[in-house]
Amino acid sequence: METAKICKYCAKKLTGRTDKKFCNSYCRSTYHNDLLGNKTNYMRQINYLLQKNRRILATVFATTENRKAVPVNLLYLKGFSAMHYTHQLKTSKAHHYIYCYDYGYKMVGKSHVLIVQERN
C-alpha cells in the first residue's frame, strides 16, 4: 500500500506527479525562503551596505575637482560606513587604500580622504 504524499510546506495531500514535493509554487518558494532566509538576508544586508558605500564614493569622486582630498565627514553625512569594504591595498610607497569594489580611498591627514578609482 502506497502512502499519500504531502506538501513539505502546508501538509496538504499532493496529486499529480509522483516526485512532486509541493502543492503549488507559493508553498515551494515560501518553504525555500524560510529555509534560506536568515542566511541570505544577512548577506543581502552586507551587500546593500557595500553597494551604498561604492555609490557614495563614486558620487563624491565624480564631483570633486582635480581629484582633491575631501573632508571625511562629507562621506559620513551621506551615510558612508567605514566598517564595510571589499578589500585593502598597501602600495610600495606605504599608502593604505580601502576599497568598495572599484572605488577606494586613503586617509590624508586626520580629517580628509583622497578618493581613487581602480582601472582594469
C-alpha positions as CSV (number, residue, x, y, z in Angstrom):
1,M,0.0,0.0,0.0
2,E,1.4,3.4,-1.0
3,T,1.3,6.3,1.5
4,A,-0.1,9.6,0.3
5,K,2.5,12.2,-0.3
6,I,2.0,15.6,1.4
7,C,3.3,19.1,0.7
8,K,6.5,19.9,2.5
9,Y,5.2,23.3,3.5
10,C,1.5,23.2,4.2
11,A,1.0,19.4,4.6
12,K,-1.9,19.2,2.0
13,K,-2.2,15.9,0.1
14,L,-0.4,16.0,-3.2
15,T,-1.9,15.0,-6.5
16,G,-0.2,14.7,-9.9
17,R,3.4,13.7,-10.5
18,T,4.9,11.1,-8.2
19,D,8.0,13.2,-7.5
20,K,6.1,16.3,-6.5
21,K,7.1,17.9,-3.2
22,F,4.9,21.0,-3.0
23,C,1.3,21.6,-3.9
24,N,2.0,24.9,-5.6
25,S,4.7,27.5,-6.4
26,Y,3.7,29.6,-3.3
27,C,4.4,26.7,-1.0
28,R,7.7,25.9,-2.8
29,S,9.1,29.4,-2.7
30,T,7.9,30.1,0.9
31,Y,9.5,26.8,2.1
32,H,12.8,27.7,0.5
33,N,12.7,31.4,1.7
34,D,12.1,30.1,5.2
35,L,14.9,27.6,4.9
36,L,17.5,30.0,3.5
37,G,16.0,33.4,4.5
38,N,18.2,34.1,7.6
39,K,21.4,33.2,5.9
40,T,20.8,35.1,2.7
41,N,19.2,38.1,4.5
42,Y,22.4,38.7,6.3
43,M,24.4,38.6,3.1
44,R,21.8,40.8,1.4
45,Q,22.2,43.5,4.1
46,I,26.0,43.4,3.8
47,N,25.9,43.7,0.0
48,Y,23.5,46.6,0.4
49,L,26.0,48.4,2.6
50,L,28.9,47.7,0.3
51,Q,26.9,49.0,-2.7
52,K,25.8,52.1,-0.8
53,N,29.5,52.8,0.1
54,R,30.5,52.4,-3.5
55,R,27.8,54.7,-4.7
56,I,28.8,57.4,-2.2
57,L,32.5,57.1,-3.2
58,A,31.6,57.2,-6.9
59,T,29.4,60.3,-6.5
60,V,31.9,62.2,-4.4
61,F,34.7,61.2,-6.8
62,A,32.8,62.4,-9.8
63,T,32.0,65.8,-8.2
64,T,35.5,66.5,-6.8
65,E,37.6,69.0,-8.8
66,N,41.1,67.9,-9.8
67,R,40.8,64.8,-7.6
68,K,41.5,66.8,-4.4
69,A,41.1,65.4,-0.9
70,V,37.7,65.9,0.6
71,P,36.6,66.0,4.3
72,V,35.9,62.5,5.6
73,N,32.8,64.0,7.3
74,L,31.3,64.5,3.8
75,L,31.2,60.7,3.3
76,Y,29.7,60.1,6.8
77,L,27.0,62.7,6.2
78,K,26.0,60.8,3.1
79,G,25.7,57.6,5.1
80,F,29.1,56.0,4.5
81,S,30.0,53.1,6.7
82,A,33.8,52.7,7.1
83,M,33.3,49.3,8.6
84,H,32.2,47.8,5.3
85,Y,34.7,47.5,2.5
86,T,35.6,44.8,-0.1
87,H,39.4,44.9,0.1
88,Q,42.5,46.8,1.1
89,L,45.7,47.7,-0.8
90,K,49.1,48.7,0.5
91,T,51.3,50.3,-2.1
92,S,55.1,50.2,-2.3
93,K,55.1,53.8,-1.1
94,A,53.4,52.7,2.2
95,H,50.0,54.2,1.2
96,H,47.0,52.3,2.6
97,Y,43.8,52.3,0.4
98,I,40.5,50.9,1.4
99,Y,38.2,49.8,-1.4
100,C,34.5,49.2,-2.0
101,Y,34.7,47.3,-5.3
102,D,36.4,49.6,-7.8
103,Y,36.4,52.9,-5.7
104,G,38.8,53.4,-2.8
105,Y,40.1,56.0,-0.5
106,K,43.1,56.7,1.6
107,M,43.4,59.0,4.6
108,V,45.1,62.3,4.0
109,G,45.9,63.7,7.4
110,K,43.3,63.1,10.1
111,S,40.2,64.6,8.6
112,H,40.4,64.2,4.8
113,V,40.4,61.4,2.3
114,L,41.6,61.1,-1.3
115,I,39.2,59.0,-3.4
116,V,40.5,56.9,-6.3
117,Q,39.0,54.7,-8.9
118,E,40.7,51.4,-9.8
119,R,41.1,50.9,-13.5
120,N,41.0,47.5,-15.1
